[in-house]
Amino acid sequence: VWFSTNGTLLTKEIMELLVDEKIARIAISLDAATSEIYREIRGKDLLNKVESNIHYLLDVKRRKQSKLPIV
């Protein structure tokens, strides 16, 4: 199982579950590389939130010593 997301709706609980359930792959797309452009595209600046979610997901993988999901 794999899926693609823009990462804005990922919660800590969901990310823990994704690792626990051994989801194979998650593609997290970023709409922009800067907060200003992100705001223009999405109407609000969520870039920091998405980046934090990615880091949290990677931390969960490390903590649980899991190779999955591939991000």
PDB file of N, CA, C and O in Angstrom:
ATOM      1  N   VAL A   1       0.852  -1.170   0.000  1.00  0.00           N
ATOM      2  CA  VAL A   1       0.000   0.000   0.000  1.00  0.00           C
ATOM      3  C   VAL A   1       0.898   1.233   0.000  1.00  0.00           C
ATOM      4  O   VAL A   1       1.870   1.308   0.751  1.00  0.00           O
ATOM      5  N   TRP A   2       0.561   2.189  -0.844  1.00  0.00           N
ATOM      6  CA  TRP A   2       1.270   3.456  -0.850  1.00  0.00           C
ATOM      7  C   TRP A   2       0.286   4.561  -1.192  1.00  0.00           C
ATOM      8  O   TRP A   2      -0.773   4.303  -1.765  1.00  0.00           O
ATOM      9  N   PHE A   3       0.631   5.771  -0.847  1.00  0.00           N
ATOM     10  CA  PHE A   3      -0.219   6.906  -1.212  1.00  0.00           C
ATOM     11  C   PHE A   3       0.583   8.181  -1.293  1.00  0.00           C
ATOM     12  O   PHE A   3       1.734   8.255  -0.864  1.00  0.00           O
ATOM     13  N   SER A   4      -0.062   9.178  -1.856  1.00  0.00           N
ATOM     14  CA  SER A   4       0.524  10.489  -2.022  1.00  0.00           C
ATOM     15  C   SER A   4      -0.292  11.495  -1.225  1.00  0.00           C
ATOM     16  O   SER A   4      -1.516  11.385  -1.155  1.00  0.00           O
ATOM     17  N   THR A   5       0.376  12.475  -0.623  1.00  0.00           N
ATOM     18  CA  THR A   5      -0.299  13.485   0.182  1.00  0.00           C
ATOM     19  C   THR A   5       0.466  14.807   0.090  1.00  0.00           C
ATOM     20  O   THR A   5       1.652  14.831  -0.237  1.00  0.00           O
ATOM     21  N   ASN A   6      -0.228  15.893   0.382  1.00  0.00           N
ATOM     22  CA  ASN A   6       0.488  17.165   0.480  1.00  0.00           C
ATOM     23  C   ASN A   6       0.989  17.383   1.912  1.00  0.00           C
ATOM     24  O   ASN A   6       1.654  18.380   2.192  1.00  0.00           O
ATOM     25  N   GLY A   7       0.674  16.462   2.804  1.00  0.00           N
ATOM     26  CA  GLY A   7       1.219  16.474   4.150  1.00  0.00           C
ATOM     27  C   GLY A   7       0.549  17.383   5.148  1.00  0.00           C
ATOM     28  O   GLY A   7       0.921  17.373   6.322  1.00  0.00           O
ATOM     29  N   THR A   8      -0.429  18.172   4.729  1.00  0.00           N
ATOM     30  CA  THR A   8      -1.026  19.150   5.645  1.00  0.00           C
ATOM     31  C   THR A   8      -1.946  18.513   6.676  1.00  0.00           C
ATOM     32  O   THR A   8      -2.113  19.065   7.764  1.00  0.00           O
ATOM     33  N   LEU A   9      -2.544  17.380   6.369  1.00  0.00           N
ATOM     34  CA  LEU A   9      -3.487  16.755   7.291  1.00  0.00           C
ATOM     35  C   LEU A   9      -2.887  15.612   8.099  1.00  0.00           C
ATOM     36  O   LEU A   9      -3.599  14.941   8.846  1.00  0.00           O
ATOM     37  N   LEU A  10      -1.589  15.385   7.955  1.00  0.00           N
ATOM     38  CA  LEU A  10      -0.951  14.338   8.750  1.00  0.00           C
ATOM     39  C   LEU A  10      -0.876  14.784  10.204  1.00  0.00           C
ATOM     40  O   LEU A  10      -0.379  15.869  10.509  1.00  0.00           O
ATOM     41  N   THR A  11      -1.372  13.939  11.092  1.00  0.00           N
ATOM     42  CA  THR A  11      -1.270  14.200  12.526  1.00  0.00           C
ATOM     43  C   THR A  11      -0.248  13.229  13.112  1.00  0.00           C
ATOM     44  O   THR A  11       0.143  12.265  12.454  1.00  0.00           O
ATOM     45  N   LYS A  12       0.180  13.480  14.330  1.00  0.00           N
ATOM     46  CA  LYS A  12       1.129  12.570  14.980  1.00  0.00           C
ATOM     47  C   LYS A  12       0.530  11.165  15.086  1.00  0.00           C
ATOM     48  O   LYS A  12       1.227  10.171  14.884  1.00  0.00           O
ATOM     49  N   GLU A  13      -0.753  11.092  15.403  1.00  0.00           N
ATOM     50  CA  GLU A  13      -1.405   9.789  15.534  1.00  0.00           C
ATOM     51  C   GLU A  13      -1.421   9.040  14.199  1.00  0.00           C
ATOM     52  O   GLU A  13      -1.164   7.837  14.153  1.00  0.00           O
ATOM     53  N   ILE A  14      -1.718   9.747  13.135  1.00  0.00           N
ATOM     54  CA  ILE A  14      -1.741   9.122  11.802  1.00  0.00           C
ATOM     55  C   ILE A  14      -0.345   8.662  11.416  1.00  0.00           C
ATOM     56  O   ILE A  14      -0.183   7.563  10.884  1.00  0.00           O
ATOM     57  N   MET A  15       0.662   9.481  11.673  1.00  0.00           N
ATOM     58  CA  MET A  15       2.020   9.100  11.291  1.00  0.00           C
ATOM     59  C   MET A  15       2.497   7.895  12.090  1.00  0.00           C
ATOM     60  O   MET A  15       3.185   7.031  11.546  1.00  0.00           O
ATOM     61  N   GLU A  16       2.144   7.821  13.364  1.00  0.00           N
ATOM     62  CA  GLU A  16       2.484   6.645  14.174  1.00  0.00           C
ATOM     63  C   GLU A  16       1.818   5.403  13.578  1.00  0.00           C
ATOM     64  O   GLU A  16       2.446   4.350  13.468  1.00  0.00           O
ATOM     65  N   LEU A  17       0.561   5.530  13.199  1.00  0.00           N
ATOM     66  CA  LEU A  17      -0.181   4.414  12.617  1.00  0.00           C
ATOM     67  C   LEU A  17       0.419   3.967  11.289  1.00  0.00           C
ATOM     68  O   LEU A  17       0.505   2.768  11.021  1.00  0.00           O
ATOM     69  N   LEU A  18       0.832   4.915  10.463  1.00  0.00           N
ATOM     70  CA  LEU A  18       1.429   4.575   9.174  1.00  0.00           C
ATOM     71  C   LEU A  18       2.690   3.727   9.347  1.00  0.00           C
ATOM     72  O   LEU A  18       2.935   2.801   8.575  1.00  0.00           O
ATOM     73  N   VAL A  19       3.476   4.049  10.357  1.00  0.00           N
ATOM     74  CA  VAL A  19       4.683   3.269  10.627  1.00  0.00           C
ATOM     75  C   VAL A  19       4.305   1.913  11.225  1.00  0.00           C
ATOM     76  O   VAL A  19       4.834   0.882  10.809  1.00  0.00           O
ATOM     77  N   ASP A  20       3.398   1.912  12.194  1.00  0.00           N
ATOM     78  CA  ASP A  20       2.982   0.657  12.831  1.00  0.00           C
ATOM     79  C   ASP A  20       2.387  -0.330  11.834  1.00  0.00           C
ATOM     80  O   ASP A  20       2.621  -1.535  11.928  1.00  0.00           O
ATOM     81  N   GLU A  21       1.618   0.184  10.882  1.00  0.00           N
ATOM     82  CA  GLU A  21       0.940  -0.679   9.902  1.00  0.00           C
ATOM     83  C   GLU A  21       1.823  -1.025   8.708  1.00  0.00           C
ATOM     84  O   GLU A  21       1.392  -1.716   7.785  1.00  0.00           O
ATOM     85  N   LYS A  22       3.057  -0.540   8.735  1.00  0.00           N
ATOM     86  CA  LYS A  22       4.037  -0.868   7.691  1.00  0.00           C
ATOM     87  C   LYS A  22       3.556  -0.487   6.287  1.00  0.00           C
ATOM     88  O   LYS A  22       3.703  -1.256   5.337  1.00  0.00           O
ATOM     89  N   ILE A  23       2.978   0.718   6.176  1.00  0.00           N
ATOM     90  CA  ILE A  23       2.631   1.237   4.861  1.00  0.00           C
ATOM     91  C   ILE A  23       3.917   1.292   4.046  1.00  0.00           C
ATOM     92  O   ILE A  23       4.941   1.761   4.543  1.00  0.00           O
ATOM     93  N   ALA A  24       3.880   0.823   2.816  1.00  0.00           N
ATOM     94  CA  ALA A  24       5.107   0.669   2.031  1.00  0.00           C
ATOM     95  C   ALA A  24       5.756   1.992   1.638  1.00  0.00           C
ATOM     96  O   ALA A  24       6.969   2.149   1.773  1.00  0.00           O
ATOM     97  N   ARG A  25       4.968   2.933   1.160  1.00  0.00           N
ATOM     98  CA  ARG A  25       5.552   4.158   0.612  1.00  0.00           C
ATOM     99  C   ARG A  25       4.581   5.321   0.780  1.00  0.00           C
ATOM    100  O   ARG A  25       3.368   5.167   0.639  1.00  0.00           O
ATOM    101  N   ILE A  26       5.141   6.483   1.084  1.00  0.00           N
ATOM    102  CA  ILE A  26       4.363   7.721   1.151  1.00  0.00           C
ATOM    103  C   ILE A  26       5.104   8.769   0.330  1.00  0.00           C
ATOM    104  O   ILE A  26       6.286   9.026   0.557  1.00  0.00           O
ATOM    105  N   ALA A  27       4.405   9.368  -0.621  1.00  0.00           N
ATOM    106  CA  ALA A  27       4.959  10.476  -1.391  1.00  0.00           C
ATOM    107  C   ALA A  27       4.346  11.761  -0.833  1.00  0.00           C
ATOM    108  O   ALA A  27       3.132  11.957  -0.896  1.00  0.00           O
ATOM    109  N   ILE A  28       5.185  12.624  -0.292  1.00  0.00           N
ATOM    110  CA  ILE A  28       4.703  13.893   0.261  1.00  0.00           C
ATOM    111  C   ILE A  28       5.167  14.996  -0.678  1.00  0.00           C
ATOM    112  O   ILE A  28       6.364  15.245  -0.823  1.00  0.00           O
ATOM    113  N   SER A  29       4.206  15.649  -1.312  1.00  0.00           N
ATOM    114  CA  SER A  29       4.546  16.696  -2.265  1.00  0.00           C
ATOM    115  C   SER A  29       4.556  18.057  -1.580  1.00  0.00           C
ATOM    116  O   SER A  29       3.714  18.357  -0.734  1.00  0.00           O
ATOM    117  N   LEU A  30       5.522  18.859  -1.967  1.00  0.00           N
ATOM    118  CA  LEU A  30       5.588  20.239  -1.490  1.00  0.00           C
ATOM    119  C   LEU A  30       5.198  21.143  -2.650  1.00  0.00           C
ATOM    120  O   LEU A  30       5.730  21.024  -3.754  1.00  0.00           O
ATOM    121  N   ASP A  31       4.272  22.037  -2.389  1.00  0.00           N
ATOM    122  CA  ASP A  31       3.796  22.925  -3.442  1.00  0.00           C
ATOM    123  C   ASP A  31       4.789  24.028  -3.769  1.00  0.00           C
ATOM    124  O   ASP A  31       4.716  24.636  -4.837  1.00  0.00           O
ATOM    125  N   ALA A  32       5.713  24.288  -2.857  1.00  0.00           N
ATOM    126  CA  ALA A  32       6.682  25.358  -3.076  1.00  0.00           C
ATOM    127  C   ALA A  32       7.861  25.169  -2.136  1.00  0.00           C
ATOM    128  O   ALA A  32       7.769  24.443  -1.146  1.00  0.00           O
ATOM    129  N   ALA A  33       8.959  25.820  -2.449  1.00  0.00           N
ATOM    130  CA  ALA A  33      10.163  25.736  -1.620  1.00  0.00           C
ATOM    131  C   ALA A  33      10.280  26.887  -0.634  1.00  0.00           C
ATOM    132  O   ALA A  33      11.124  26.860   0.261  1.00  0.00           O
ATOM    133  N   THR A  34       9.426  27.910  -0.797  1.00  0.00           N
ATOM    134  CA  THR A  34       9.467  29.048   0.124  1.00  0.00           C
ATOM    135  C   THR A  34       8.073  29.311   0.676  1.00  0.00           C
ATOM    136  O   THR A  34       7.068  28.988   0.043  1.00  0.00           O
ATOM    137  N   SER A  35       8.031  29.897   1.856  1.00  0.00           N
ATOM    138  CA  SER A  35       6.756  30.216   2.496  1.00  0.00           C
ATOM    139  C   SER A  35       5.920  31.180   1.666  1.00  0.00           C
ATOM    140  O   SER A  35       4.698  31.050   1.597  1.00  0.00           O
ATOM    141  N   GLU A  36       6.581  32.144   1.038  1.00  0.00           N
ATOM    142  CA  GLU A  36       5.863  33.155   0.254  1.00  0.00           C
ATOM    143  C   GLU A  36       5.129  32.514  -0.931  1.00  0.00           C
ATOM    144  O   GLU A  36       3.955  32.799  -1.170  1.00  0.00           O
ATOM    145  N   ILE A  37       5.818  31.664  -1.656  1.00  0.00           N
ATOM    146  CA  ILE A  37       5.199  31.005  -2.810  1.00  0.00           C
ATOM    147  C   ILE A  37       4.132  30.020  -2.345  1.00  0.00           C
ATOM    148  O   ILE A  37       3.074  29.905  -2.965  1.00  0.00           O
ATOM    149  N   TYR A  38       4.411  29.314  -1.255  1.00  0.00           N
ATOM    150  CA  TYR A  38       3.425  28.375  -0.707  1.00  0.00           C
ATOM    151  C   TYR A  38       2.126  29.123  -0.391  1.00  0.00           C
ATOM    152  O   TYR A  38       1.033  28.647  -0.700  1.00  0.00           O
ATOM    153  N   ARG A  39       2.261  30.297   0.227  1.00  0.00           N
ATOM    154  CA  ARG A  39       1.087  31.111   0.572  1.00  0.00           C
ATOM    155  C   ARG A  39       0.325  31.522  -0.681  1.00  0.00           C
ATOM    156  O   ARG A  39      -0.906  31.520  -0.685  1.00  0.00           O
ATOM    157  N   GLU A  40       1.040  31.871  -1.737  1.00  0.00           N
ATOM    158  CA  GLU A  40       0.384  32.250  -2.997  1.00  0.00           C
ATOM    159  C   GLU A  40      -0.404  31.071  -3.581  1.00  0.00           C
ATOM    160  O   GLU A  40      -1.497  31.256  -4.116  1.00  0.00           O
ATOM    161  N   ILE A  41       0.146  29.880  -3.476  1.00  0.00           N
ATOM    162  CA  ILE A  41      -0.498  28.703  -4.065  1.00  0.00           C
ATOM    163  C   ILE A  41      -1.663  28.206  -3.216  1.00  0.00           C
ATOM    164  O   ILE A  41      -2.742  27.938  -3.745  1.00  0.00           O
ATOM    165  N   ARG A  42      -1.458  28.082  -1.909  1.00  0.00           N
ATOM    166  CA  ARG A  42      -2.448  27.480  -1.013  1.00  0.00           C
ATOM    167  C   ARG A  42      -3.313  28.488  -0.269  1.00  0.00           C
ATOM    168  O   ARG A  42      -4.306  28.105   0.351  1.00  0.00           O
ATOM    169  N   GLY A  43      -2.960  29.755  -0.317  1.00  0.00           N
ATOM    170  CA  GLY A  43      -3.753  30.752   0.393  1.00  0.00           C
ATOM    171  C   GLY A  43      -3.312  30.971   1.828  1.00  0.00           C
ATOM    172  O   GLY A  43      -3.737  31.931   2.471  1.00  0.00           O
ATOM    173  N   LYS A  44      -2.466  30.093   2.333  1.00  0.00           N
ATOM    174  CA  LYS A  44      -1.878  30.282   3.662  1.00  0.00           C
ATOM    175  C   LYS A  44      -0.553  29.543   3.711  1.00  0.00           C
ATOM    176  O   LYS A  44      -0.298  28.637   2.917  1.00  0.00           O
ATOM    177  N   ASP A  45       0.280  29.941   4.652  1.00  0.00           N
ATOM    178  CA  ASP A  45       1.619  29.376   4.750  1.00  0.00           C
ATOM    179  C   ASP A  45       1.585  28.114   5.602  1.00  0.00           C
ATOM    180  O   ASP A  45       1.522  28.182   6.830  1.00  0.00           O
ATOM    181  N   LEU A  46       1.627  26.974   4.944  1.00  0.00           N
ATOM    182  CA  LEU A  46       1.661  25.689   5.640  1.00  0.00           C
ATOM    183  C   LEU A  46       2.991  24.974   5.439  1.00  0.00           C
ATOM    184  O   LEU A  46       3.141  23.822   5.848  1.00  0.00           O
ATOM    185  N   LEU A  47       3.945  25.632   4.824  1.00  0.00           N
ATOM    186  CA  LEU A  47       5.208  24.976   4.522  1.00  0.00           C
ATOM    187  C   LEU A  47       5.896  24.468   5.787  1.00  0.00           C
ATOM    188  O   LEU A  47       6.374  23.334   5.811  1.00  0.00           O
ATOM    189  N   ASN A  48       5.953  25.279   6.828  1.00  0.00           N
ATOM    190  CA  ASN A  48       6.595  24.840   8.072  1.00  0.00           C
ATOM    191  C   ASN A  48       5.887  23.644   8.673  1.00  0.00           C
ATOM    192  O   ASN A  48       6.532  22.741   9.206  1.00  0.00           O
ATOM    193  N   LYS A  49       4.563  23.630   8.591  1.00  0.00           N
ATOM    194  CA  LYS A  49       3.796  22.503   9.122  1.00  0.00           C
ATOM    195  C   LYS A  49       4.128  21.224   8.365  1.00  0.00           C
ATOM    196  O   LYS A  49       4.352  20.180   8.980  1.00  0.00           O
ATOM    197  N   VAL A  50       4.163  21.294   7.047  1.00  0.00           N
ATOM    198  CA  VAL A  50       4.466  20.114   6.232  1.00  0.00           C
ATOM    199  C   VAL A  50       5.893  19.643   6.505  1.00  0.00           C
ATOM    200  O   VAL A  50       6.132  18.444   6.650  1.00  0.00           O
ATOM    201  N   GLU A  51       6.833  20.567   6.576  1.00  0.00           N
ATOM    202  CA  GLU A  51       8.216  20.190   6.872  1.00  0.00           C
ATOM    203  C   GLU A  51       8.318  19.535   8.245  1.00  0.00           C
ATOM    204  O   GLU A  51       9.039  18.551   8.405  1.00  0.00           O
ATOM    205  N   SER A  52       7.609  20.064   9.231  1.00  0.00           N
ATOM    206  CA  SER A  52       7.603  19.469  10.573  1.00  0.00           C
ATOM    207  C   SER A  52       7.003  18.071  10.544  1.00  0.00           C
ATOM    208  O   SER A  52       7.491  17.165  11.220  1.00  0.00           O
ATOM    209  N   ASN A  53       5.944  17.899   9.759  1.00  0.00           N
ATOM    210  CA  ASN A  53       5.323  16.577   9.646  1.00  0.00           C
ATOM    211  C   ASN A  53       6.286  15.564   9.035  1.00  0.00           C
ATOM    212  O   ASN A  53       6.347  14.418   9.481  1.00  0.00           O
ATOM    213  N   ILE A  54       7.027  15.973   8.032  1.00  0.00           N
ATOM    214  CA  ILE A  54       8.001  15.076   7.403  1.00  0.00           C
ATOM    215  C   ILE A  54       9.065  14.683   8.424  1.00  0.00           C
ATOM    216  O   ILE A  54       9.402  13.505   8.542  1.00  0.00           O
ATOM    217  N   HIS A  55       9.589  15.645   9.153  1.00  0.00           N
ATOM    218  CA  HIS A  55      10.611  15.353  10.155  1.00  0.00           C
ATOM    219  C   HIS A  55      10.064  14.436  11.249  1.00  0.00           C
ATOM    220  O   HIS A  55      10.759  13.529  11.707  1.00  0.00           O
ATOM    221  N   TYR A  56       8.825  14.671  11.664  1.00  0.00           N
ATOM    222  CA  TYR A  56       8.229  13.830  12.695  1.00  0.00           C
ATOM    223  C   TYR A  56       8.087  12.393  12.186  1.00  0.00           C
ATOM    224  O   TYR A  56       8.409  11.445  12.903  1.00  0.00           O
ATOM    225  N   LEU A  57       7.608  12.232  10.962  1.00  0.00           N
ATOM    226  CA  LEU A  57       7.455  10.894  10.392  1.00  0.00           C
ATOM    227  C   LEU A  57       8.801  10.176  10.336  1.00  0.00           C
ATOM    228  O   LEU A  57       8.879   8.994  10.670  1.00  0.00           O
ATOM    229  N   LEU A  58       9.841  10.856   9.928  1.00  0.00           N
ATOM    230  CA  LEU A  58      11.173  10.252   9.886  1.00  0.00           C
ATOM    231  C   LEU A  58      11.664   9.901  11.291  1.00  0.00           C
ATOM    232  O   LEU A  58      12.328   8.881  11.481  1.00  0.00           O
ATOM    233  N   ASP A  59      11.341  10.738  12.268  1.00  0.00           N
ATOM    234  CA  ASP A  59      11.713  10.447  13.657  1.00  0.00           C
ATOM    235  C   ASP A  59      10.979   9.208  14.174  1.00  0.00           C
ATOM    236  O   ASP A  59      11.566   8.388  14.881  1.00  0.00           O
ATOM    237  N   VAL A  60       9.708   9.073  13.828  1.00  0.00           N
ATOM    238  CA  VAL A  60       8.942   7.893  14.237  1.00  0.00           C
ATOM    239  C   VAL A  60       9.574   6.636  13.653  1.00  0.00           C
ATOM    240  O   VAL A  60       9.732   5.632  14.347  1.00  0.00           O
ATOM    241  N   LYS A  61       9.933   6.697  12.381  1.00  0.00           N
ATOM    242  CA  LYS A  61      10.592   5.548  11.749  1.00  0.00           C
ATOM    243  C   LYS A  61      11.874   5.175  12.489  1.00  0.00           C
ATOM    244  O   LYS A  61      12.120   3.998  12.753  1.00  0.00           O
ATOM    245  N   ARG A  62      12.685   6.170  12.820  1.00  0.00           N
ATOM    246  CA  ARG A  62      13.945   5.914  13.528  1.00  0.00           C
ATOM    247  C   ARG A  62      13.675   5.319  14.912  1.00  0.00           C
ATOM    248  O   ARG A  62      14.301   4.339  15.315  1.00  0.00           O
ATOM    249  N   ARG A  63      12.738   5.929  15.624  1.00  0.00           N
ATOM    250  CA  ARG A  63      12.431   5.478  16.987  1.00  0.00           C
ATOM    251  C   ARG A  63      11.937   4.039  16.993  1.00  0.00           C
ATOM    252  O   ARG A  63      12.275   3.263  17.887  1.00  0.00           O
ATOM    253  N   LYS A  64      11.140   3.687  15.999  1.00  0.00           N
ATOM    254  CA  LYS A  64      10.575   2.334  15.924  1.00  0.00           C
ATOM    255  C   LYS A  64      11.451   1.394  15.105  1.00  0.00           C
ATOM    256  O   LYS A  64      11.090   0.240  14.872  1.00  0.00           O
ATOM    257  N   GLN A  65      12.596   1.893  14.672  1.00  0.00           N
ATOM    258  CA  GLN A  65      13.544   1.121  13.890  1.00  0.00           C
ATOM    259  C   GLN A  65      12.864   0.447  12.697  1.00  0.00           C
ATOM    260  O   GLN A  65      13.030  -0.748  12.453  1.00  0.00           O
ATOM    261  N   SER A  66      12.103   1.243  11.972  1.00  0.00           N
ATOM    262  CA  SER A  66      11.351   0.743  10.824  1.00  0.00           C
ATOM    263  C   SER A  66      11.922   1.313   9.515  1.00  0.00           C
ATOM    264  O   SER A  66      12.281   2.488   9.434  1.00  0.00           O
ATOM    265  N   LYS A  67      11.993   0.472   8.530  1.00  0.00           N
ATOM    266  CA  LYS A  67      12.413   0.935   7.199  1.00  0.00           C
ATOM    267  C   LYS A  67      11.216   1.455   6.410  1.00  0.00           C
ATOM    268  O   LYS A  67      11.382   2.101   5.375  1.00  0.00           O
ATOM    269  N   LEU A  68      10.026   1.175   6.895  1.00  0.00           N
ATOM    270  CA  LEU A  68       8.805   1.592   6.199  1.00  0.00           C
ATOM    271  C   LEU A  68       8.061   2.620   7.012  1.00  0.00           C
ATOM    272  O   LEU A  68       8.121   2.592   8.241  1.00  0.00           O
ATOM    273  N   PRO A  69       7.378   3.503   6.377  1.00  0.00           N
ATOM    274  CA  PRO A  69       7.250   3.666   4.935  1.00  0.00           C
ATOM    275  C   PRO A  69       8.468   4.368   4.339  1.00  0.00           C
ATOM    276  O   PRO A  69       9.151   5.146   5.005  1.00  0.00           O
ATOM    277  N   ILE A  70       8.712   4.075   3.089  1.00  0.00           N
ATOM    278  CA  ILE A  70       9.693   4.834   2.337  1.00  0.00           C
ATOM    279  C   ILE A  70       9.059   6.179   2.031  1.00  0.00           C
ATOM    280  O   ILE A  70       7.947   6.240   1.507  1.00  0.00           O
ATOM    281  N   VAL A  71       9.758   7.250   2.356  1.00  0.00           N
ATOM    282  CA  VAL A  71       9.199   8.593   2.191  1.00  0.00           C
ATOM    283  C   VAL A  71       9.892   9.272   1.034  1.00  0.00           C
ATOM    284  O   VAL A  71       9.578  10.419   0.714  1.00  0.00           O
TER     285      VAL A  71
END
